[in-house]
Amino acid sequence: MKFAPIIDPAARKPAPKPVRVDLRKAFGIGTGLWILALLICLLLRTLGIDTHDLVYVCEAGVVIGILLLVWEFFDRWDYRRLGK
């Protein structure tokens, strides 16, 4: 019966354990793409195209990406420390 887990919580399947993923790859690729976008905006700016606002957005993306990499470093450090 599909309603058995709702009526009787003991009939539920056990929840799967969370998967530990490597966020360094995701944050690193994202930050790299923001750096590439920043370089393109700066190149367009030297060609005379107004990309003033876009440069600020790309700079913010790079800063946030670096902050996320720092956060991930300390999160992984805590995870390893607590796992021992």
C-alpha positions in Angstrom: 0.0 0.0 0.0 1.4 3.4 -1.0 0.0 5.1 2.1 1.6 2.8 4.6 4.7 5.0 5.2 2.3 7.9 5.9 0.1 5.9 8.3 2.9 3.9 9.9 6.4 5.6 10.0 8.0 2.2 10.8 7.1 1.0 7.3 9.3 3.6 5.7 12.5 2.7 3.9 15.7 4.0 5.6 17.0 7.2 4.1 20.1 6.9 2.0 23.3 8.4 3.4 24.3 11.7 1.9 27.0 11.6 -0.7 30.2 13.6 0.0 31.0 15.5 -3.2 34.1 17.5 -4.1 32.9 21.1 -4.3 36.4 22.3 -5.3 35.8 21.2 -8.9 32.4 23.0 -9.1 33.6 26.2 -7.4 36.9 26.2 -9.3 35.2 25.8 -12.7 32.7 28.5 -11.9 35.4 30.9 -10.7 37.4 30.2 -13.8 34.5 31.0 -16.0 33.9 34.3 -14.1 37.6 35.1 -14.6 37.3 34.3 -18.4 34.2 36.5 -18.6 36.0 39.3 -16.8 38.9 39.1 -19.2 36.5 39.3 -22.1 34.8 42.3 -20.7 38.1 44.0 -20.1 39.1 43.3 -23.7 35.8 44.7 -25.0 36.4 47.8 -22.8 39.7 48.4 -24.4 38.0 48.2 -27.8 35.7 51.0 -26.8 32.6 49.0 -25.9 30.9 50.1 -22.6 31.1 47.1 -20.3 31.4 49.1 -17.1 28.5 47.3 -15.3 29.5 43.9 -16.6 33.0 44.3 -15.2 31.5 44.8 -11.7 29.3 41.7 -12.1 32.3 39.6 -13.2 34.4 40.9 -10.3 31.7 40.0 -7.9 31.5 36.5 -9.4 35.2 36.1 -9.0 35.2 37.3 -5.4 32.2 35.1 -4.5 33.9 32.1 -6.1 37.1 32.6 -4.2 35.2 33.0 -0.9 33.4 29.7 -1.7 36.7 28.0 -2.3 37.9 29.2 1.1 34.7 28.1 2.7 35.0 24.7 1.1 38.6 24.3 2.3 37.6 24.9 5.9 34.4 22.8 5.6 36.5 19.9 4.3 39.1 20.4 7.0 36.3 20.2 9.7 34.9 17.1 8.0 38.2 15.4 8.1 39.0 16.5 11.7 35.6 15.3 13.0 35.8 12.0 11.0 38.8 10.8 12.9 
